[in-house]
């Protein structure tokens, strides 16, 4: 993908050590859907999908904080799954 998101060399470091010491790992563990672009901020389902896949966002948009290219798919899925909640009995 890109060296910008490399946490280390698995042949030289144990993955546990990489997760503890890597600034990239910290960046991902601190990431919240509330830090993503405006589309996510306004979305009623943002806490269901969590902003989608960050890897797809980077691959397509070259930006960790842009929306997942499958955003509309997630939205339609959660809309359909929660539709019954809006009906009054």
Residue pairs with C-beta under 8 A, 6 or more apart in sequence:
1 55
1 58
1 59
2 58
4 24
5 24
5 58
6 24
7 18
7 19
7 22
7 24
7 25
8 17
8 18
8 21
8 22
10 18
18 25
19 25
27 64
28 54
31 54
31 64
33 40
33 46
33 47
33 49
33 50
33 51
34 41
34 46
35 65
36 46
36 51
36 65
36 66
36 67
37 65
37 66
37 67
39 67
39 71
40 46
40 51
40 67
43 75
45 74
45 75
45 78
45 79
45 82
48 74
48 78
49 68
49 74
49 78
51 67
51 68
52 67
52 68
52 70
52 71
52 74
53 68
53 70
54 64
54 68
56 68
56 69
56 70
57 63
57 64
57 65
57 66
57 67
57 68
57 69
58 64
60 69
61 67
61 69
68 74
